[in-house]
Structures are given as structure tokens and as C-alpha cells.
Amino acid sequence: MLRALLASLRRRPLKVWFHPAYRLPLSGTEASTGIDARRANHALHYLLREHAVRPEDVVQPQPVSYADLARVHTSDWLESLAHPATLAHVFAIDEADVVVDELLASVRLACGGTLEAARHALAHRHPALNLLGGFHHASPSRGVGFCAVNDVAVAIAVLRAEGFEGRVGIIDLDAHPPDGTAACVRADPNVTLVSLSGVSWGELPGVTEVVLPKGAGDAEYLAALEVQLAALPPLDLAFVLAGGDVLAGDRLGWLGLSVAGARARDLEVSRKLERVPSVWLPAGGYGPNAWKVLAGTGLTLAFDTDAPIPPDFDPLGAELSDIALALSGDQLGSTPLLSEDDFPELYGRRAEPRLLGFYTREGVEYALERYGMLPLVRRLGFDQLKVVLDGNRMRLLSRDLTLVEVDAEKKQLAGREVLFVNWLSLRNPRAHFSAKRPQLPGQEVPGLGLAQEATTLLALMAERLHLDGVAFRPSWFHMAYTARHGARFLDARRQGRFEALVRDLRALPLLEATRAVADKRVRLDGAPYEWEADAMVRWLSPHVEDDHAEIVAERERCRFTVE
């Protein structure tokens, strides 16, 4: 196991900067850009789990001051950040999704983390890792590409003001060029800026830049990196932007590295900088494995290892499962012995409603707080949150707005008892559909960006109630598509038709595919096809199916086309 292997290695000192607000308060970016707002959380949890970092080595940063930001950025630009339209442009989102104070708090905390990490690296001559930062597209008077301000340039400017005069190297290994950083540091003669990217945005003065061809893989990338590192002058401090957008399949990147190749990149740089104080930053990353690159950076700095992260490791499931283990039944609603709650009529009052006969209202609210869902909802701009239970239905309200609604019951399927979800709705009524946030079939308002958390918590509920699985009827193609890796249709032939549909629509973006199915523009063997909202189930306990041949036969028989 990886944990056993890492335990045999000597851990090197590593401080990690992290704040819960590193999860940006944006509910619609994952679908449109591929950004996983949970990246920092996933990476930190994994590093703690594998003992690459001790809890006492995790530092919560203070927000950088506006006075320090003004060392790099113009007053006009800093003032413009108070306007939703400015931040909406920077983060490629709709204005309605911007909660200015919360978003700026995240940005300023990340900048504070980079500055504090640089001070620490210089004082202790150890590498330091900040789990949010590397905002290299922000120039003195402009921000773009998810970069509102330039944390690296601000850190250098503050260090200079504090008397540091040494040679600084910025090794930018994000998939995109450091245009903003180049503009910010061009007047500092003691800064060396090198870049290895997959796209050219024209000549950048003061940057030693190598642009690799589209889709360049591990070998080509590492060979170019070796040349770049060999040309570095002696450094007194280094900033490394270890971008996760170099991976093959990244939504916004153009390179083709594997996760192992990204780790090899970090190892090569780390060994080159062995005696140089360094600050490591995640920069970009727009795919499901970007968190593995960031966690791999931490493993590199702590253990100097290329041991891989298991490919099937579920970071969110592991994080929430650890929280679930710390929650007792009494905290959530159950009581070990009979109490007056079991005989309300003897005490002249009504029985308190319990969700699924187990969870009290206070228990649900406490759990949602501990799992981090309520704090995020507040950061999205909702207050006066209240949980309401009614039979098998739970609602989360903000004033008179319904944000979350779940209707679930215990039910027998295939001779086993499961948690059957009749209805699940996650709503952000203050957001708007737009070209940046298109409407999916069945949506009345945009979502909260908490679908992964909600589905994971439903599985944890089923596990706590000693049920065998979680089931639901997907009303639309995109719902089944999203659940396909952990769940399957109960009926074998239905599963076969679904796999054939996924196969035959794979060339289409998911939005276009689900709309085609909803609009009945898909044909099955030449005949109009209507979506079949049959039961899907995610088994939690071992369940061996003997219908694989039937699934394969139906999959091979069916052919879908789009009009």
C-alpha cells in the first residue's frame, strides 16, 4: 500500500498553507470550466492521510493587505475589484454568481499564503506549499483567466520592501504563459522568469519561454524541462507554479502529460532546488485529476517519491467518510435507549419528526455544518438557514427560498433494502442561466455546485442505516451519465441500452447530448428513442451480478444516432 511505502520513507519538513475559504464561493464553474473548487481540500486531506503533513504543519494564512497589493497593482484596478462585473469577467462567470466580499476574501487569503510561505522558506530554507495561488495572468492593471491579483509578484514586492535583495527565480510550469507575471516583475533586474507551456501568446519580454507542441507528452516535456532548469542562474528564492493543467484531457490545457509525468516534473524541479528556499503553488488545473497533481507536489516535497496515488481513490468520499466516523448516532438523532421522545403522548406533546425514522432536525443541521455544506451555502450569499423535516422529506431554506430538497425512503429492490431517492433538488435561486451557465433539462434555476457532496452524503446515510445501497430514477440522460461510474441500471437490458447510448453519443459534449435525448432527436436502430427513467442503484455492500452477458448482448445490439 502507498501508506506503508510512505511510512518507510523519511519525511522532510513541510509547511502547508490552507484555509477553508480556499474553496472559491462559485457554484457554476465546475460544469463550465472543469475547475474543481475542492482541489485544495482534496490535496490537503490526502497529504494528512498519508502523513506527508502533520496537522500542526498546516498554517491558516492571514489575508494580504490592500497596501501590499498596491505595491504591484494600480489603485484603479484594485478599486474595480469591488464591482461584480469585474470579478465576473476575471472568473468567467455570470455576474449573478459573484459574492464580492467572499470571493475577494478567498483571493486575499491565497495571496497572504504565498507571502507567508515565502517568508517561511527564506527563514527556514525549506520548501513551502500554498494550496491556492499562482495567479500568473494578473498584471498591474488587469486580471483575467481566474487571476484577479498576482500573488507571486506581490510577495516579491513585499519581500523587497522588507530588505530582501537576492535573486528570485519564477519557474512557471502551468500550461499557459505567465503574461501577467512578466508585466509585474519586468522592472526588477533580480528576477529570472522561465516558462514551459503548451501555447504561445506572443513574445513576453524578460521571459525565457519554451512552447511545446499541442499534446506533448511526458518524455518531450521532461526533456525540455531539463534544458530549462540547466540554464537557471544561482537563486536565493524560487517560486514554482506546478500547474495541474498540463495533464492530458485538461479542459483548458493543451499538453498531454500523465499524472506520473507531472510527478516526475515536480521531482526534477525539487531536486534542482534542493538547497534553494522555494514556494510551490498549484496554478491552473481544469480536470478531475488536478487534485492528484497538487497532492503529488506535496508528496514530492515531503518524501521525494514517485509513489502513485491509487487511481480509484475517491477524495471526497474519503473526506466525508472521515467526518461521518466522527459523528455519533446521538448527535444525528438516534438514542441508544428509550426516552421520552419515544412516548410523546405521555408527556402531552407531539413526536419530533425524524427523517427516515432516524435523523432529527438538529442532527441534520449539525451534520450539514460539519460536512461543510452550510458554510459554503452562506458564502454563496444565503443566510438564516433552516432545516425543515416533513415525513421522508428534508428541505434547507434560506428565509423563504428553498435551496435543498430531498425526498427519500427505505425500499426493497432486487430483494435488498436500499435508500430510494424519489427527489433531490439543489437550487441557487439567485443565479441565472446564461451562455456561461447553460440550462440543463429539468432545471428551473441553476444548481448550488454541491451535487457531489449530496450524492456522497446519501450513500453515507444509507451506510449508517445499514442499507445495501442508494437508488434513484434518473429523469434525464445527464443524471445517469454523471452517476454511471458508481451506479448501474437494475435491469440488465436497460443497462446495456444505456451503455450503447453513452458509446454512440461520446463525440458530443454532455450538454448537447442530454438536450438531444430530451428533445427526442435521438433514434434507436432508426426509430425515435424516448428516455427510459428506470431505477439505477449504487450498491454499498458486495453484490455479484450474473447478468453481464445480457448487458453486453443488448449493448452490441443497439445503435443510436442523432438527427
CORCOR-V632468 format. One line per field, one symbol per residue. ss: DSSP state (a for helix, b for strand, c for the rest). phi: phi as a letter, one per 20 degrees, with the letter a starting at -180 (. if undefined). psi: psi as a letter, one per 20 degrees, with the letter a starting at -180 (. if undefined). Layout:
BEGIN
ss: ???
phi: ???
psi: ???
END
This chain:
BEGIN
ss: caaaaaacccccccbbbccaaaccccccaaaaacccccaaaaaaaaaaacccccaaabbccccccaaaacccccaaaaaacccaaaaaaaccccaaaccaaaaaaaaaaaaaaaaaaaaaaaaacccbbbccccccccbccbcbccbcccaaaaaaaaaaaccccccbbbbbccccccaaaaaaacccccbbbbbbbcccccccccbbbbbccccccaaaaaaaaaaaaaccccccbbbbbccaaabcccccccccbcaaaaaaaaaaaaaacccccbbbbccccccccaaaaaaaaaaaaaacccccccccccaaaaaaaaaaaaccaaaacccccccaaaaaaaacccccccbcccbcaaaaaaaaaaccaaaaaaacccccbbbbbbccbbbbbbccbbbbbbbbbbbbbccbbbbbbbbbbbccccccccccccccccccccccccaaaaaaaaaaaaaaccccbbbbbcccaaaaaaaccccbbccaaaaaaaaaaaaacccccaaaaaaaaacccbbbccbbccccccbbbbbccccccccaaaaaaaaaaccbbbc
phi: .ffffffeeefegbecebbgfffffceceffecnfefegfffffgffffemfcegfeedefeffefffgffddfffffffffdgffffffelcfgfeedgfffffffffffffffffffffffdldfccdebqneeeedgcacammcecdffffgffffffeofdffddddedffdfefffgffdfeefdddddbccdbddnfdgndeccdefgngegfffffffgffffeffgcdacddeegeeefgngfdececfeffffffgffffgffegddgbddcflercbfdffffffffffffeclcdgffgfefdffgffffffgfeeegffeqfcfcfcffecfffdmbefffcflmceefffffffffffnffgfffffodclfbecdbmedccddcldeedcbccbbebeclmceceeefbbcccdfeecfbfecfeegneecfeemcffffffffffffffemeerccadffcgfffffeffdcbffeffffffffffffedffegggfffffffeledddlndgddgdeefdcdfedgbeeddgfffffffffecdcdf
psi: qgggghhiqppqpppppqqhiiopmpijhghhiipoijgggggggghghjkhpqhijppprqqqqhhhhihgqqhgghhhiiphhghhggjlrqhiipngggghggghgghhggghhgggghhikqqqppjpalmiiprhkqqrljohrnhghggggghghijpjrppponokqiqqmgggghhjhioikppoqpoajqpkrpopjpoppoqqpjpagggghghgggghhiprpqipqponmpijiqpiphjrjrkqrhhhhghghgggghhkhjppqppqhcrolrijhhhgghhgghghhilqjpqpphjpoggggghhhghhiprhhhhhqphrqahhimhhijkrqppqppkjgprghggggghghijgggghhhijpalqppppncjppqpqodjppgpppoqrpqppkjqprooohpppopniirqqahhmqpqpiphrrrikkgggghghhhhghghjkriapqrooiqghghghihhirqqgpghhhghghhgggijhiqqgghghhgghjkjpqokiqppppomrpqpophrpopqkjghhggghghhqpqrp.
END
